[in-house]
Amino acid sequence: MDTPEARKRWQLPQVFSPPVDFYALLETQAAKTLEGVLALHAWIEEGDESNCQRVRDLEREADQLKLNLERKLVESFVTPFDREDIYDLSARLDEVINGAKYVVREIEALELSLKDSFLRSMSEVLVEGTRCLHLSFANLKSNLKEASDQASLACKSETRFSKIYRQAMRQLFALDDVKKILKTREVYRYMLQASEKVDKVGKKLSHIIVKIG
């Protein structure tokens, strides 16, 4: 029966239950995101087709981590910092691994050759930036200085990526093969978008670190 007493009994365990470790949940999602980007890089570097499916599998696993964090936010009475910021960090992280999945999709759809030195360089920088994000999340609870430094490095990776991207585009448009230009440009664009997502997470982390520091 739904009485005031019954509702009170239902609410008390939520109020007094152990707080959820949202730092750990975010770090786990960041680690899964890094795994996905590493799988993308491994495919581009080695040409092993199994890594294509691995990117997709990891993206689905990351989605589940994000959904679990969202459920915990709804259920939790107390959070270590602003719940909207926690949600936003998780959502932006999800965009990074989604970006890796989109790159896989475009390369497969356009049947682009992986023997492209610029594509490999881009994926290397994407890994570097995502690794910095993971390190920032890993230090967010215990070492704000290190977390801030790693977030800044993640943002700087986007600058390095942009330089590679511009150089790649200049060389690409020097070719006479219009079909290759169009296909390659499309994949480069998706790689650039993935890098921009890393930058967005890094900037959000930096903002939150200032707020909670």
N, C-alpha and C positions, 0 to 999 in steps of 0.2 A: 504494500500500500504506500502511495506517495504522500507521506505526512511530513511536517517540518522536522520531526525527529529522524525520520528515515533519510531525508536529504542531508541533514547534519552529519549522520554517520557516514554517508557516501563522500561528503566533502572533506572530512577530517583527515583521512589517509592521504589525500592529495596534498593538503596543506603541510602535513608533517612528514611526508615521505622524503627520503634522501634526495637532495638536488641532483638534477641531471648534469652530467659533465659535458656541457656543450663544446668546450674546448676540444675534448677528445673526439666528439662526433665530427666536428669540422676538420680536425686533423686527419681522421680516417677518410673523409670524403676527398680531401686534398691528396692523400696518398693514392687513392683509387684513380683520381684524375691524372696524376703523374704516371701511373701504370698505363693508362690509355694513350697518353702522348708518347710514352716510350715504345709502345707497341706500334704506333704509327711510324715513328722514326725507324724502328727495326725493319718494318716492311719496306720503307723507302731505301734504307741502307742495304738490306740483304735480299729483298725481293721474295721473301717467304710469304706465300699467300695466306698461310694460317694466321698471320698477324692481322689480316683484314678482319676476319671474324672475331679475333681477340679484341680489337678495338670496339666492335659492336657489343660484344659480351660485357666488356668493362663499362661501356657507356650505360648499359641497362643496370648493371650493379650499382653504378654511381647514382642513377635515378632512384633506386631503392633506398640508398643511404640518405639522399635528399628528402624523400618522402618520410622516412623514419624521423629525421630531424624535425620536419614540419609537424609531425604528430606530437613529438615530445614538446615542442614549443606550445602547442595548444593545451597540452595536459599540465604543463609546469606552472607552478605558482610563482616561482622565483627563477630568474635567469642571471648569469654572471655579468652581463651587460645588456644594453637595449635589445629587446627581442626582435625589433625590426631590423637592426643591424645584423643580428645572427642570421635571420632569414635572407637578407640581401647578400651576405657573404656566400651562403650556400647556393643561392640562385645563380650568382655570378660564376661560382666555381663550376656549376653544371653547364654553363655556356661554354667553358673552355673544352671540356671533354666532348660536348656536342660539336664544337668546331672541328675536333680531330675526326669525328665520325663523318662530318660533311666532306672533309678533304678526301677521305677514303672513298666515299660515294662518288665524288666528282672524278677522281683519278680512274676509277673503274668504269664509270659511264662514258668517259671521253677516251678511254683506252690510251692514256698518256704513258709514255715510256718513263720508267723510273731512273733511267740513266741520264740524270740531269743534276749537275753539280750544284746549281743554285737551289734546287728543291731539297737536296740533302743538307745544304748549309742552313736553309730556312728551318728544316725540321730539327736540326741541332740546337738552334737558338730557341726554338719553341720548347724544347726539352729543358734547356737551361732556365728559362723564365718560369716554367711550371715547377721545376725543382726548387727554385727560390720561393715560390708561393708555399710549397709544402713545408719548407724549413721555417717560413714565417709563421704558419699555423702551428707548427710543432713547438714554437717558442712563445706563442701568444700568452699562455698562462703563466709561464715562469720567468721569461726573459724578454721584456718589452723592447729593450735596446736591440737585441739580436733580431727580434721579430720585425722591428722597424727597418733595420739594415737590409734584411732579406726582401721585404716588401719593396724597398727602393730599388734593389737590384732587379727584381721582377719587372718593374716599370722601365728600367734602363734597357732590358733585353728587347723591348719593343722598338726602342730607338735603333739598336743594332740590326734588328730584323728589317726595319724600314730602309736602311742603307743597302742591305743585300737585295731587297725587293726592287729598289730603284735601279740598281746595277743590272739586275736580271731583266727588268723590263726594257732597259736601253739595248741590251744585247739581243733580246727577243725580237724587238721591232727592227733590228738590222737585217733580219732574215727575209727571204723572198717567199717563204711558204706560208700563205695566208691561213690555211687550215691549221697548221701547227701553232701559229701565233695565237689564233683564237682559243684553241684548246688549252694551251699552256697558260695563257693569260688568265683564263677562268680558274685554273687550279691555284695559280699564284695568288689570286684574289681571295680565295677561300683560306689559304695559308695566312695571308695578311690579317684576315678577320679573326682567325684563331689567336694570333699574336695580340691583337687589340683587346681580345677578351682577357688575356693574361694581364695586360696593363690595367684594365678596369678593376680586376680583383686586387691588384697591387695598390692602386690608388684608394680603394675602399678600405683596405687593411690599414694603410697609413693614416687615414682619417680616423678610424676607430681607435687606433693605438694612441693618438693624441687625446681622444676623448676619455679613454680609460686610464691613461698614464698618470 
